[in-house]
């Protein structure tokens, strides 16, 4: 199993928000944005920042996909 952040990017579209807007609002680096786009590991601390910035739950931005 692997994690994908597709739900996050769909949510950003729904909120008419860019990745750089989220980056500024949540307070993380451009490197993290790249990691999210590539479905790479992101710390729980960063996930929490994103959820707070978007006022959402973890399950709203993360999805587990079967290999």
PDB file of N, CA, C, O and CB in Angstrom:
ATOM      1  N   UNK A   1       0.829  -1.185   0.000  1.00  0.00           N
ATOM      2  CA  UNK A   1       0.000   0.000   0.000  1.00  0.00           C
ATOM      3  C   UNK A   1       0.875   1.252   0.000  1.00  0.00           C
ATOM      4  O   UNK A   1       1.991   1.264   0.519  1.00  0.00           O
ATOM      5  CB  UNK A   1      -0.944  -0.003   1.209  1.00  0.00           C
ATOM      6  N   UNK A   2       0.327   2.290  -0.598  1.00  0.00           N
ATOM      7  CA  UNK A   2       1.036   3.563  -0.665  1.00  0.00           C
ATOM      8  C   UNK A   2       0.042   4.698  -0.444  1.00  0.00           C
ATOM      9  O   UNK A   2      -1.170   4.522  -0.569  1.00  0.00           O
ATOM     10  CB  UNK A   2       1.768   3.725  -2.030  1.00  0.00           C
ATOM     11  N   UNK A   3       0.576   5.843  -0.118  1.00  0.00           N
ATOM     12  CA  UNK A   3      -0.262   7.021   0.117  1.00  0.00           C
ATOM     13  C   UNK A   3      -0.217   7.920  -1.112  1.00  0.00           C
ATOM     14  O   UNK A   3       0.828   8.093  -1.739  1.00  0.00           O
ATOM     15  CB  UNK A   3       0.205   7.798   1.384  1.00  0.00           C
ATOM     16  N   UNK A   4      -1.364   8.483  -1.440  1.00  0.00           N
ATOM     17  CA  UNK A   4      -1.439   9.468  -2.508  1.00  0.00           C
ATOM     18  C   UNK A   4      -2.121  10.728  -1.966  1.00  0.00           C
ATOM     19  O   UNK A   4      -2.977  10.661  -1.085  1.00  0.00           O
ATOM     20  CB  UNK A   4      -2.208   8.898  -3.743  1.00  0.00           C
ATOM     21  N   UNK A   5      -1.727  11.847  -2.503  1.00  0.00           N
ATOM     22  CA  UNK A   5      -2.271  13.135  -2.066  1.00  0.00           C
ATOM     23  C   UNK A   5      -3.201  13.737  -3.114  1.00  0.00           C
ATOM     24  O   UNK A   5      -3.421  14.948  -3.122  1.00  0.00           O
ATOM     25  CB  UNK A   5      -1.137  14.111  -1.760  1.00  0.00           C
ATOM     26  N   UNK A   6      -3.754  12.895  -4.008  1.00  0.00           N
ATOM     27  CA  UNK A   6      -4.662  13.380  -5.052  1.00  0.00           C
ATOM     28  C   UNK A   6      -5.836  14.150  -4.462  1.00  0.00           C
ATOM     29  O   UNK A   6      -6.263  15.165  -5.013  1.00  0.00           O
ATOM     30  CB  UNK A   6      -5.179  12.213  -5.888  1.00  0.00           C
ATOM     31  N   UNK A   7      -6.350  13.664  -3.345  1.00  0.00           N
ATOM     32  CA  UNK A   7      -7.483  14.340  -2.714  1.00  0.00           C
ATOM     33  C   UNK A   7      -7.132  15.769  -2.315  1.00  0.00           C
ATOM     34  O   UNK A   7      -7.977  16.662  -2.389  1.00  0.00           O
ATOM     35  CB  UNK A   7      -7.948  13.560  -1.488  1.00  0.00           C
ATOM     36  N   UNK A   8      -5.907  15.984  -1.901  1.00  0.00           N
ATOM     37  CA  UNK A   8      -5.452  17.324  -1.544  1.00  0.00           C
ATOM     38  C   UNK A   8      -5.546  18.253  -2.743  1.00  0.00           C
ATOM     39  O   UNK A   8      -6.057  19.368  -2.632  1.00  0.00           O
ATOM     40  CB  UNK A   8      -4.013  17.284  -1.014  1.00  0.00           C
ATOM     41  N   UNK A   9      -5.057  17.801  -3.880  1.00  0.00           N
ATOM     42  CA  UNK A   9      -5.046  18.658  -5.067  1.00  0.00           C
ATOM     43  C   UNK A   9      -6.452  18.907  -5.604  1.00  0.00           C
ATOM     44  O   UNK A   9      -6.725  19.975  -6.153  1.00  0.00           O
ATOM     45  CB  UNK A   9      -4.183  18.034  -6.156  1.00  0.00           C
ATOM     46  N   UNK A  10      -7.341  17.938  -5.450  1.00  0.00           N
ATOM     47  CA  UNK A  10      -8.746  18.151  -5.814  1.00  0.00           C
ATOM     48  C   UNK A  10      -9.381  19.181  -4.881  1.00  0.00           C
ATOM     49  O   UNK A  10     -10.156  20.031  -5.318  1.00  0.00           O
ATOM     50  CB  UNK A  10      -9.535  16.814  -5.761  1.00  0.00           C
ATOM     51  N   UNK A  11      -9.047  19.098  -3.600  1.00  0.00           N
ATOM     52  CA  UNK A  11      -9.577  20.047  -2.620  1.00  0.00           C
ATOM     53  C   UNK A  11      -9.089  21.465  -2.924  1.00  0.00           C
ATOM     54  O   UNK A  11      -9.852  22.423  -2.805  1.00  0.00           O
ATOM     55  CB  UNK A  11      -9.165  19.634  -1.191  1.00  0.00           C
ATOM     56  N   UNK A  12      -7.839  21.596  -3.310  1.00  0.00           N
ATOM     57  CA  UNK A  12      -7.311  22.912  -3.668  1.00  0.00           C
ATOM     58  C   UNK A  12      -8.066  23.501  -4.859  1.00  0.00           C
ATOM     59  O   UNK A  12      -8.359  24.696  -4.884  1.00  0.00           O
ATOM     60  CB  UNK A  12      -5.813  22.818  -3.989  1.00  0.00           C
ATOM     61  N   UNK A  13      -8.376  22.664  -5.834  1.00  0.00           N
ATOM     62  CA  UNK A  13      -9.156  23.120  -6.991  1.00  0.00           C
ATOM     63  C   UNK A  13     -10.534  23.581  -6.532  1.00  0.00           C
ATOM     64  O   UNK A  13     -11.012  24.639  -6.943  1.00  0.00           O
ATOM     65  CB  UNK A  13      -9.287  21.990  -8.053  1.00  0.00           C
ATOM     66  N   UNK A  14     -11.167  22.787  -5.680  1.00  0.00           N
ATOM     67  CA  UNK A  14     -12.496  23.144  -5.166  1.00  0.00           C
ATOM     68  C   UNK A  14     -12.478  24.460  -4.407  1.00  0.00           C
ATOM     69  O   UNK A  14     -13.448  25.217  -4.444  1.00  0.00           O
ATOM     70  CB  UNK A  14     -13.023  22.042  -4.260  1.00  0.00           C
ATOM     71  N   UNK A  15     -11.380  24.732  -3.721  1.00  0.00           N
ATOM     72  CA  UNK A  15     -11.263  25.963  -2.932  1.00  0.00           C
ATOM     73  C   UNK A  15     -10.644  27.103  -3.739  1.00  0.00           C
ATOM     74  O   UNK A  15     -10.401  28.189  -3.213  1.00  0.00           O
ATOM     75  CB  UNK A  15     -10.429  25.706  -1.682  1.00  0.00           C
ATOM     76  N   UNK A  16     -10.389  26.837  -5.039  1.00  0.00           N
ATOM     77  CA  UNK A  16      -9.788  27.833  -5.917  1.00  0.00           C
ATOM     78  C   UNK A  16      -8.495  28.389  -5.303  1.00  0.00           C
ATOM     79  O   UNK A  16      -8.284  29.600  -5.233  1.00  0.00           O
ATOM     80  CB  UNK A  16     -10.787  28.976  -6.191  1.00  0.00           C
ATOM     81  N   UNK A  17      -7.654  27.473  -4.868  1.00  0.00           N
ATOM     82  CA  UNK A  17      -6.408  27.821  -4.177  1.00  0.00           C
ATOM     83  C   UNK A  17      -5.240  27.153  -4.897  1.00  0.00           C
ATOM     84  O   UNK A  17      -5.338  25.997  -5.307  1.00  0.00           O
ATOM     85  CB  UNK A  17      -6.456  27.387  -2.674  1.00  0.00           C
ATOM     86  N   UNK A  18      -4.152  27.873  -5.047  1.00  0.00           N
ATOM     87  CA  UNK A  18      -2.967  27.296  -5.691  1.00  0.00           C
ATOM     88  C   UNK A  18      -2.096  26.592  -4.651  1.00  0.00           C
ATOM     89  O   UNK A  18      -2.258  26.777  -3.445  1.00  0.00           O
ATOM     90  CB  UNK A  18      -2.151  28.394  -6.426  1.00  0.00           C
ATOM     91  N   UNK A  19      -1.182  25.794  -5.150  1.00  0.00           N
ATOM     92  CA  UNK A  19      -0.239  25.100  -4.278  1.00  0.00           C
ATOM     93  C   UNK A  19       0.617  26.123  -3.530  1.00  0.00           C
ATOM     94  O   UNK A  19       0.902  25.951  -2.345  1.00  0.00           O
ATOM     95  CB  UNK A  19       0.656  24.128  -5.096  1.00  0.00           C
ATOM     96  N   UNK A  20       1.023  27.178  -4.221  1.00  0.00           N
ATOM     97  CA  UNK A  20       1.854  28.186  -3.541  1.00  0.00           C
ATOM     98  C   UNK A  20       1.045  28.957  -2.493  1.00  0.00           C
ATOM     99  O   UNK A  20       1.597  29.366  -1.472  1.00  0.00           O
ATOM    100  CB  UNK A  20       2.454  29.171  -4.569  1.00  0.00           C
ATOM    101  N   UNK A  21      -0.256  29.159  -2.734  1.00  0.00           N
ATOM    102  CA  UNK A  21      -1.109  29.781  -1.707  1.00  0.00           C
ATOM    103  C   UNK A  21      -1.143  28.912  -0.451  1.00  0.00           C
ATOM    104  O   UNK A  21      -1.006  29.406   0.668  1.00  0.00           O
ATOM    105  CB  UNK A  21      -2.550  30.001  -2.247  1.00  0.00           C
ATOM    106  N   UNK A  22      -1.326  27.628  -0.657  1.00  0.00           N
ATOM    107  CA  UNK A  22      -1.356  26.699   0.477  1.00  0.00           C
ATOM    108  C   UNK A  22      -0.011  26.686   1.189  1.00  0.00           C
ATOM    109  O   UNK A  22       0.051  26.693   2.418  1.00  0.00           O
ATOM    110  CB  UNK A  22      -1.724  25.277   0.008  1.00  0.00           C
ATOM    111  N   UNK A  23       1.049  26.668   0.417  1.00  0.00           N
ATOM    112  CA  UNK A  23       2.404  26.654   0.971  1.00  0.00           C
ATOM    113  C   UNK A  23       2.606  27.846   1.907  1.00  0.00           C
ATOM    114  O   UNK A  23       3.144  27.689   3.003  1.00  0.00           O
ATOM    115  CB  UNK A  23       3.457  26.676  -0.164  1.00  0.00           C
ATOM    116  N   UNK A  24       2.183  29.014   1.487  1.00  0.00           N
ATOM    117  CA  UNK A  24       2.329  30.219   2.309  1.00  0.00           C
ATOM    118  C   UNK A  24       1.427  30.155   3.544  1.00  0.00           C
ATOM    119  O   UNK A  24       1.855  30.470   4.654  1.00  0.00           O
ATOM    120  CB  UNK A  24       2.002  31.475   1.480  1.00  0.00           C
ATOM    121  N   UNK A  25       0.185  29.748   3.336  1.00  0.00           N
ATOM    122  CA  UNK A  25      -0.781  29.721   4.438  1.00  0.00           C
ATOM    123  C   UNK A  25      -0.404  28.686   5.499  1.00  0.00           C
ATOM    124  O   UNK A  25      -0.536  28.939   6.696  1.00  0.00           O
ATOM    125  CB  UNK A  25      -2.181  29.426   3.902  1.00  0.00           C
ATOM    126  N   UNK A  26       0.063  27.526   5.053  1.00  0.00           N
ATOM    127  CA  UNK A  26       0.411  26.449   5.983  1.00  0.00           C
ATOM    128  C   UNK A  26       1.833  26.600   6.530  1.00  0.00           C
ATOM    129  O   UNK A  26       2.155  26.045   7.580  1.00  0.00           O
ATOM    130  CB  UNK A  26       0.266  25.096   5.294  1.00  0.00           C
ATOM    131  N   UNK A  27       2.676  27.343   5.826  1.00  0.00           N
ATOM    132  CA  UNK A  27       4.031  27.597   6.317  1.00  0.00           C
ATOM    133  C   UNK A  27       5.000  26.450   6.119  1.00  0.00           C
ATOM    134  O   UNK A  27       5.722  26.073   7.042  1.00  0.00           O
ATOM    135  CB  UNK A  27       3.979  27.928   7.751  1.00  0.00           C
ATOM    136  N   UNK A  28       5.018  25.896   4.919  1.00  0.00           N
ATOM    137  CA  UNK A  28       6.018  24.864   4.615  1.00  0.00           C
ATOM    138  C   UNK A  28       6.766  25.241   3.340  1.00  0.00           C
ATOM    139  O   UNK A  28       6.359  26.156   2.624  1.00  0.00           O
ATOM    140  CB  UNK A  28       5.348  23.464   4.463  1.00  0.00           C
ATOM    141  N   UNK A  29       7.858  24.535   3.057  1.00  0.00           N
ATOM    142  CA  UNK A  29       8.744  24.891   1.948  1.00  0.00           C
ATOM    143  C   UNK A  29       8.268  24.333   0.608  1.00  0.00           C
ATOM    144  O   UNK A  29       7.398  23.465   0.548  1.00  0.00           O
ATOM    145  CB  UNK A  29      10.143  24.396   2.232  1.00  0.00           C
ATOM    146  N   UNK A  30       8.862  24.855  -0.458  1.00  0.00           N
ATOM    147  CA  UNK A  30       8.564  24.381  -1.812  1.00  0.00           C
ATOM    148  C   UNK A  30       8.954  22.919  -1.973  1.00  0.00           C
ATOM    149  O   UNK A  30       8.346  22.195  -2.761  1.00  0.00           O
ATOM    150  CB  UNK A  30       9.293  25.237  -2.857  1.00  0.00           C
ATOM    151  N   UNK A  31       9.962  22.485  -1.233  1.00  0.00           N
ATOM    152  CA  UNK A  31      10.378  21.093  -1.273  1.00  0.00           C
ATOM    153  C   UNK A  31       9.224  20.167  -0.857  1.00  0.00           C
ATOM    154  O   UNK A  31       9.050  19.092  -1.432  1.00  0.00           O
ATOM    155  CB  UNK A  31      11.597  20.876  -0.359  1.00  0.00           C
ATOM    156  N   UNK A  32       8.461  20.576   0.116  1.00  0.00           N
ATOM    157  CA  UNK A  32       7.318  19.771   0.576  1.00  0.00           C
ATOM    158  C   UNK A  32       6.259  19.695  -0.522  1.00  0.00           C
ATOM    159  O   UNK A  32       5.652  18.643  -0.721  1.00  0.00           O
ATOM    160  CB  UNK A  32       6.707  20.371   1.877  1.00  0.00           C
ATOM    161  N   UNK A  33       6.033  20.792  -1.231  1.00  0.00           N
ATOM    162  CA  UNK A  33       5.071  20.788  -2.334  1.00  0.00           C
ATOM    163  C   UNK A  33       5.475  19.764  -3.390  1.00  0.00           C
ATOM    164  O   UNK A  33       4.629  19.044  -3.921  1.00  0.00           O
ATOM    165  CB  UNK A  33       4.962  22.192  -2.966  1.00  0.00           C
ATOM    166  N   UNK A  34       6.750  19.701  -3.687  1.00  0.00           N
ATOM    167  CA  UNK A  34       7.254  18.718  -4.656  1.00  0.00           C
ATOM    168  C   UNK A  34       7.033  17.306  -4.142  1.00  0.00           C
ATOM    169  O   UNK A  34       6.641  16.420  -4.901  1.00  0.00           O
ATOM    170  CB  UNK A  34       8.750  18.949  -4.944  1.00  0.00           C
ATOM    171  N   UNK A  35       7.284  17.094  -2.859  1.00  0.00           N
ATOM    172  CA  UNK A  35       7.094  15.764  -2.266  1.00  0.00           C
ATOM    173  C   UNK A  35       5.618  15.350  -2.350  1.00  0.00           C
ATOM    174  O   UNK A  35       5.308  14.192  -2.631  1.00  0.00           O
ATOM    175  CB  UNK A  35       7.578  15.751  -0.786  1.00  0.00           C
ATOM    176  N   UNK A  36       4.721  16.293  -2.106  1.00  0.00           N
ATOM    177  CA  UNK A  36       3.289  16.004  -2.191  1.00  0.00           C
ATOM    178  C   UNK A  36       2.897  15.639  -3.618  1.00  0.00           C
ATOM    179  O   UNK A  36       2.161  14.676  -3.833  1.00  0.00           O
ATOM    180  CB  UNK A  36       2.465  17.209  -1.706  1.00  0.00           C
ATOM    181  N   UNK A  37       3.376  16.391  -4.576  1.00  0.00           N
ATOM    182  CA  UNK A  37       3.046  16.133  -5.989  1.00  0.00           C
ATOM    183  C   UNK A  37       3.525  14.760  -6.432  1.00  0.00           C
ATOM    184  O   UNK A  37       2.892  14.118  -7.271  1.00  0.00           O
ATOM    185  CB  UNK A  37       3.665  17.208  -6.888  1.00  0.00           C
ATOM    186  N   UNK A  38       4.642  14.309  -5.870  1.00  0.00           N
ATOM    187  CA  UNK A  38       5.218  13.019  -6.247  1.00  0.00           C
ATOM    188  C   UNK A  38       4.787  11.874  -5.333  1.00  0.00           C
ATOM    189  O   UNK A  38       5.314  10.766  -5.432  1.00  0.00           O
ATOM    190  CB  UNK A  38       6.717  13.117  -6.247  1.00  0.00           C
ATOM    191  N   UNK A  39       3.831  12.142  -4.444  1.00  0.00           N
ATOM    192  CA  UNK A  39       3.336  11.138  -3.491  1.00  0.00           C
ATOM    193  C   UNK A  39       4.456  10.542  -2.645  1.00  0.00           C
ATOM    194  O   UNK A  39       4.459   9.345  -2.355  1.00  0.00           O
ATOM    195  CB  UNK A  39       2.613  10.025  -4.234  1.00  0.00           C
ATOM    196  N   UNK A  40       5.404  11.385  -2.253  1.00  0.00           N
ATOM    197  CA  UNK A  40       6.489  10.958  -1.377  1.00  0.00           C
ATOM    198  C   UNK A  40       6.134  11.230   0.083  1.00  0.00           C
ATOM    199  O   UNK A  40       5.140  11.893   0.380  1.00  0.00           O
ATOM    200  CB  UNK A  40       7.800  11.671  -1.752  1.00  0.00           C
ATOM    201  N   UNK A  41       6.954  10.714   0.977  1.00  0.00           N
ATOM    202  CA  UNK A  41       6.722  10.880   2.407  1.00  0.00           C
ATOM    203  C   UNK A  41       6.692  12.351   2.809  1.00  0.00           C
ATOM    204  O   UNK A  41       7.539  13.143   2.396  1.00  0.00           O
ATOM    205  CB  UNK A  41       7.792  10.149   3.198  1.00  0.00           C
ATOM    206  N   UNK A  42       5.701  12.696   3.622  1.00  0.00           N
ATOM    207  CA  UNK A  42       5.584  14.021   4.230  1.00  0.00           C
ATOM    208  C   UNK A  42       5.274  13.785   5.703  1.00  0.00           C
ATOM    209  O   UNK A  42       4.465  12.919   6.035  1.00  0.00           O
ATOM    210  CB  UNK A  42       4.464  14.911   3.524  1.00  0.00           C
ATOM    211  N   UNK A  43       5.901  14.537   6.575  1.00  0.00           N
ATOM    212  CA  UNK A  43       5.729  14.320   8.009  1.00  0.00           C
ATOM    213  C   UNK A  43       4.295  14.599   8.451  1.00  0.00           C
ATOM    214  O   UNK A  43       3.558  15.345   7.806  1.00  0.00           O
ATOM    215  CB  UNK A  43       6.695  15.201   8.793  1.00  0.00           C
ATOM    216  N   UNK A  44       3.930  13.988   9.548  1.00  0.00           N
ATOM    217  CA  UNK A  44       2.611  14.212  10.128  1.00  0.00           C
ATOM    218  C   UNK A  44       2.456  15.669  10.547  1.00  0.00           C
ATOM    219  O   UNK A  44       1.355  16.216  10.486  1.00  0.00           O
ATOM    220  CB  UNK A  44       2.382  13.282  11.329  1.00  0.00           C
ATOM    221  N   UNK A  45       3.526  16.289  10.965  1.00  0.00           N
ATOM    222  CA  UNK A  45       3.503  17.709  11.335  1.00  0.00           C
ATOM    223  C   UNK A  45       3.074  18.571  10.137  1.00  0.00           C
ATOM    224  O   UNK A  45       2.281  19.500  10.287  1.00  0.00           O
ATOM    225  CB  UNK A  45       4.898  18.158  11.850  1.00  0.00           C
ATOM    226  N   UNK A  46       3.600  18.256   8.960  1.00  0.00           N
ATOM    227  CA  UNK A  46       3.225  18.989   7.759  1.00  0.00           C
ATOM    228  C   UNK A  46       1.775  18.726   7.390  1.00  0.00           C
ATOM    229  O   UNK A  46       1.053  19.647   7.007  1.00  0.00           O
ATOM    230  CB  UNK A  46       4.136  18.612   6.599  1.00  0.00           C
ATOM    231  N   UNK A  47       1.345  17.482   7.503  1.00  0.00           N
ATOM    232  CA  UNK A  47      -0.053  17.132   7.226  1.00  0.00           C
ATOM    233  C   UNK A  47      -0.974  17.920   8.152  1.00  0.00           C
ATOM    234  O   UNK A  47      -2.020  18.408   7.726  1.00  0.00           O
ATOM    235  CB  UNK A  47      -0.287  15.603   7.398  1.00  0.00           C
ATOM    236  N   UNK A  48      -0.586  18.042   9.407  1.00  0.00           N
ATOM    237  CA  UNK A  48      -1.380  18.801  10.371  1.00  0.00           C
ATOM    238  C   UNK A  48      -1.454  20.277   9.961  1.00  0.00           C
ATOM    239  O   UNK A  48      -2.522  20.882  10.048  1.00  0.00           O
ATOM    240  CB  UNK A  48      -0.780  18.666  11.790  1.00  0.00           C
ATOM    241  N   UNK A  49      -0.346  20.858   9.519  1.00  0.00           N
ATOM    242  CA  UNK A  49      -0.341  22.251   9.067  1.00  0.00           C
ATOM    243  C   UNK A  49      -1.285  22.449   7.888  1.00  0.00           C
ATOM    244  O   UNK A  49      -2.010  23.441   7.818  1.00  0.00           O
ATOM    245  CB  UNK A  49       1.077  22.683   8.683  1.00  0.00           C
ATOM    246  N   UNK A  50      -1.266  21.502   6.970  1.00  0.00           N
ATOM    247  CA  UNK A  50      -2.133  21.584   5.791  1.00  0.00           C
ATOM    248  C   UNK A  50      -3.598  21.491   6.203  1.00  0.00           C
ATOM    249  O   UNK A  50      -4.433  22.260   5.726  1.00  0.00           O
ATOM    250  CB  UNK A  50      -1.789  20.465   4.783  1.00  0.00           C
ATOM    251  N   UNK A  51      -3.902  20.557   7.082  1.00  0.00           N
ATOM    252  CA  UNK A  51      -5.284  20.402   7.548  1.00  0.00           C
ATOM    253  C   UNK A  51      -5.778  21.651   8.267  1.00  0.00           C
ATOM    254  O   UNK A  51      -6.924  22.063   8.085  1.00  0.00           O
ATOM    255  CB  UNK A  51      -5.397  19.193   8.476  1.00  0.00           C
ATOM    256  N   UNK A  52      -4.931  22.244   9.068  1.00  0.00           N
ATOM    257  CA  UNK A  52      -5.316  23.482   9.769  1.00  0.00           C
ATOM    258  C   UNK A  52      -5.542  24.617   8.775  1.00  0.00           C
ATOM    259  O   UNK A  52      -6.497  25.384   8.908  1.00  0.00           O
ATOM    260  CB  UNK A  52      -4.233  23.887  10.796  1.00  0.00           C
ATOM    261  N   UNK A  53      -4.664  24.723   7.783  1.00  0.00           N
ATOM    262  CA  UNK A  53      -4.778  25.794   6.788  1.00  0.00           C
ATOM    263  C   UNK A  53      -6.039  25.644   5.936  1.00  0.00           C
ATOM    264  O   UNK A  53      -6.649  26.637   5.539  1.00  0.00           O
ATOM    265  CB  UNK A  53      -3.543  25.808   5.886  1.00  0.00           C
ATOM    266  N   UNK A  54      -6.424  24.399   5.660  1.00  0.00           N
ATOM    267  CA  UNK A  54      -7.597  24.148   4.819  1.00  0.00           C
ATOM    268  C   UNK A  54      -8.859  23.882   5.633  1.00  0.00           C
ATOM    269  O   UNK A  54      -9.947  23.734   5.075  1.00  0.00           O
ATOM    270  CB  UNK A  54      -7.331  22.976   3.904  1.00  0.00           C
ATOM    271  N   UNK A  55      -8.706  23.822   6.955  1.00  0.00           N
ATOM    272  CA  UNK A  55      -9.829  23.520   7.843  1.00  0.00           C
ATOM    273  C   UNK A  55     -10.507  22.209   7.414  1.00  0.00           C
ATOM    274  O   UNK A  55     -11.710  22.160   7.158  1.00  0.00           O
ATOM    275  CB  UNK A  55     -10.854  24.690   7.841  1.00  0.00           C
ATOM    276  N   UNK A  56      -9.692  21.158   7.346  1.00  0.00           N
ATOM    277  CA  UNK A  56     -10.198  19.858   6.903  1.00  0.00           C
ATOM    278  C   UNK A  56      -9.603  18.745   7.768  1.00  0.00           C
ATOM    279  O   UNK A  56      -8.793  18.999   8.660  1.00  0.00           O
ATOM    280  CB  UNK A  56      -9.866  19.620   5.404  1.00  0.00           C
ATOM    281  N   UNK A  57     -10.015  17.525   7.491  1.00  0.00           N
ATOM    282  CA  UNK A  57      -9.501  16.346   8.194  1.00  0.00           C
ATOM    283  C   UNK A  57      -8.465  15.644   7.335  1.00  0.00           C
ATOM    284  O   UNK A  57      -8.392  15.862   6.125  1.00  0.00           O
ATOM    285  CB  UNK A  57     -10.647  15.373   8.558  1.00  0.00           C
ATOM    286  N   UNK A  58      -7.678  14.811   7.963  1.00  0.00           N
ATOM    287  CA  UNK A  58      -6.630  14.074   7.237  1.00  0.00           C
ATOM    288  C   UNK A  58      -7.218  13.272   6.085  1.00  0.00           C
ATOM    289  O   UNK A  58      -6.646  13.246   4.994  1.00  0.00           O
ATOM    290  CB  UNK A  58      -5.873  13.138   8.190  1.00  0.00           C
ATOM    291  N   UNK A  59      -8.332  12.627   6.309  1.00  0.00           N
ATOM    292  CA  UNK A  59      -8.930  11.803   5.258  1.00  0.00           C
ATOM    293  C   UNK A  59      -9.439  12.626   4.073  1.00  0.00           C
ATOM    294  O   UNK A  59      -9.771  12.066   3.028  1.00  0.00           O
ATOM    295  CB  UNK A  59     -10.068  10.991   5.834  1.00  0.00           C
ATOM    296  N   UNK A  60      -9.501  13.945   4.229  1.00  0.00           N
ATOM    297  CA  UNK A  60      -9.896  14.822   3.127  1.00  0.00           C
ATOM    298  C   UNK A  60      -8.745  15.075   2.156  1.00  0.00           C
ATOM    299  O   UNK A  60      -8.969  15.528   1.033  1.00  0.00           O
ATOM    300  CB  UNK A  60     -10.408  16.146   3.672  1.00  0.00           C
ATOM    301  N   UNK A  61      -7.516  14.784   2.582  1.00  0.00           N
ATOM    302  CA  UNK A  61      -6.361  15.088   1.728  1.00  0.00           C
ATOM    303  C   UNK A  61      -5.469  13.890   1.419  1.00  0.00           C
ATOM    304  O   UNK A  61      -4.631  13.955   0.521  1.00  0.00           O
ATOM    305  CB  UNK A  61      -5.535  16.145   2.376  1.00  0.00           C
ATOM    306  N   UNK A  62      -5.645  12.805   2.153  1.00  0.00           N
ATOM    307  CA  UNK A  62      -4.794  11.617   1.953  1.00  0.00           C
ATOM    308  C   UNK A  62      -5.665  10.423   1.579  1.00  0.00           C
ATOM    309  O   UNK A  62      -6.769  10.247   2.094  1.00  0.00           O
ATOM    310  CB  UNK A  62      -3.959  11.300   3.237  1.00  0.00           C
ATOM    311  N   UNK A  63      -5.146   9.624   0.685  1.00  0.00           N
ATOM    312  CA  UNK A  63      -5.831   8.412   0.278  1.00  0.00           C
ATOM    313  C   UNK A  63      -4.803   7.275   0.240  1.00  0.00           C
ATOM    314  O   UNK A  63      -3.661   7.478  -0.174  1.00  0.00           O
ATOM    315  CB  UNK A  63      -6.532   8.598  -1.112  1.00  0.00           C
ATOM    316  N   UNK A  64      -5.200   6.117   0.659  1.00  0.00           N
ATOM    317  CA  UNK A  64      -4.318   4.945   0.581  1.00  0.00           C
ATOM    318  C   UNK A  64      -4.682   4.174  -0.671  1.00  0.00           C
ATOM    319  O   UNK A  64      -5.843   3.825  -0.888  1.00  0.00           O
ATOM    320  CB  UNK A  64      -4.440   4.037   1.860  1.00  0.00           C
ATOM    321  N   UNK A  65      -3.680   3.913  -1.490  1.00  0.00           N
ATOM    322  CA  UNK A  65      -3.916   3.170  -2.729  1.00  0.00           C
ATOM    323  C   UNK A  65      -3.230   1.823  -2.658  1.00  0.00           C
ATOM    324  O   UNK A  65      -2.172   1.675  -2.047  1.00  0.00           O
ATOM    325  CB  UNK A  65      -3.420   3.961  -3.953  1.00  0.00           C
ATOM    326  N   UNK A  66      -3.835   0.872  -3.279  1.00  0.00           N
ATOM    327  CA  UNK A  66      -3.261  -0.468  -3.361  1.00  0.00           C
ATOM    328  C   UNK A  66      -2.136  -0.477  -4.394  1.00  0.00           C
ATOM    329  O   UNK A  66      -2.223   0.207  -5.414  1.00  0.00           O
ATOM    330  CB  UNK A  66      -4.350  -1.516  -3.723  1.00  0.00           C
ATOM    331  N   UNK A  67      -1.094  -1.240  -4.137  1.00  0.00           N
ATOM    332  CA  UNK A  67       0.028  -1.334  -5.091  1.00  0.00           C
ATOM    333  C   UNK A  67      -0.358  -2.101  -6.315  1.00  0.00           C
ATOM    334  O   UNK A  67       0.460  -2.276  -7.218  1.00  0.00           O
ATOM    335  CB  UNK A  67       1.234  -1.988  -4.448  1.00  0.00           C
TER     336      UNK A  67
END
